[in-house]
Amino acid sequence: MSEHDVFLADCPARTTLDLVADTWSVVVVFGLGGGPQRYSDLRDRIGGISKKMLTQTLRKLERNDLVERRVLATAPAGVEYRLTPLGQSLLGPVSVLARWAEEHAEELAGDDSA
């Protein structure tokens, strides 16, 4: 059994959930699940994300060792992002959550006035 309890306010596991459970983190990790991607390709793939939000999300994931940034020796210089081994370990749960959301989107998009 784990020594962490997400029901406690000061539990490190709750901080971890805050890090990985926001929409953009889930979508970016899921988007990188197929392999490394250039910044522009990732931005094009993720509809509705601004450049600023993608940059902030990638930096947050990089700071927490979930994503690795690599400068490519191209002209002009490009940047590629990939999941680290820790990020790969998050891909399974994120993929399940993303697929669940896709499968139940219509059910959950119902009328909220009921």
C-alpha positions, 0 to 999 in steps of 0.5 A, spaced: 500 500 500 502 507 498 504 511 503 501 517 500 493 519 500 490 524 495 485 526 500 490 529 504 491 537 503 499 536 503 500 529 500 505 529 494 500 525 490 495 531 490 501 535 487 502 530 482 495 530 480 495 537 479 501 537 474 498 531 470 490 532 470 489 538 466 486 538 459 493 541 456 497 536 459 493 530 458 492 532 450 500 534 450 502 527 453 497 523 449 499 527 442 507 525 444 505 518 445 506 516 438 513 519 438 517 525 437 514 531 434 516 538 432 513 544 436 509 546 430 507 539 428 504 538 435 501 545 435 498 543 428 495 537 431 492 540 437 486 544 435 485 550 440 491 550 443 495 557 443 502 558 442 503 561 449 499 555 452 503 549 448 509 553 450 507 553 458 505 546 458 511 543 454 515 547 459 511 545 465 512 537 463 519 538 461 521 541 468 517 535 471 521 530 467 515 528 463 518 531 456 524 532 453 526 538 448 531 537 443 534 542 438 535 539 431 541 541 427 536 544 421 536 550 418 532 554 420 533 550 427 527 546 429 525 543 436 523 536 437 519 534 443 519 527 446 516 523 452 521 521 457 521 514 460 517 517 466 512 520 461 512 514 457 509 511 464 504 516 464 502 515 457 498 508 459 493 512 464 492 518 459 491 514 453 485 510 457 482 517 460 483 520 453 479 514 449 474 514 455 473 522 454 472 520 446 467 515 447 463 518 452 463 525 449 456 525 446 453 523 453 457 528 457 455 534 452 448 533 454 443 539 457 446 542 463 439 545 465 436 538 468 
